[in-house]
Every structure is written in structure tokens, then in C-alpha cells.
Amino acid sequence: MWGYMGNQGWWWGFGAIHMLLFWGLLILGIAALAKWIFGKSGEPPRGKSALDILKERYARGEIGREEFEQKKRDLEA
């Protein structure tokens, strides 16, 4: 009778599914919290216009003069 589990055998599989769901939700929750906390630092500060950001990129040398002038015309249009 050691191998007989009767009608209770399917509960073991059901418990394993709950455990996987629990750990999956916990990991997703931690990942979402980390993204929310650390994802804010990459956003440009509010209050700057697109032209101000463009001027900063030009001043840092990220874009050349031609690209700066083209994007400036696009923004002013």
C-alpha cells in the first residue's frame, strides 16, 4: 500500500503549479519594481524643450552641424 495515493495524488501536481505561479509572480514583481525605480534616471529632466536638448547634444559633439541645422529647422517648422 505504499504506492497507493488514492484520489489525493492529483493535489501534488496542483501544489507544484501554485508554487511555480508564486515564484514567477514574485520574480516579475521584483523586476517591475527595479525597472520602475532605476528606469527614471534615463529620462530627460522635465521643463527642457526639444530645442534645448538639441543644443546640448550639439554642444557635447554628439551630432554635427548639418544634422543640428536640419533638426532645428524640423523643430521650428
C-alpha positions, 0 to 999 in steps of 0.5 A: 500500500505504499504506492497507493495515493488514492484520489489525493495524488492529483493535489501534488501536481496542483501544489507544484503549479501554485508554487511555480505561479508564486515564484514567477509572480514574485520574480516579475514583481521584483523586476517591475519594481527595479525597472520602475525605480532605476528606469527614471534616471534615463529620462530627460529632466522635465521643463527642457524643450526639444530645442534645448536638448538639441543644443546640448547634444550639439554642444557635447559633439554628439551630432554635427552641424548639418544634422543640428541645422536640419533638426532645428529647422524640423523643430521650428517648422 
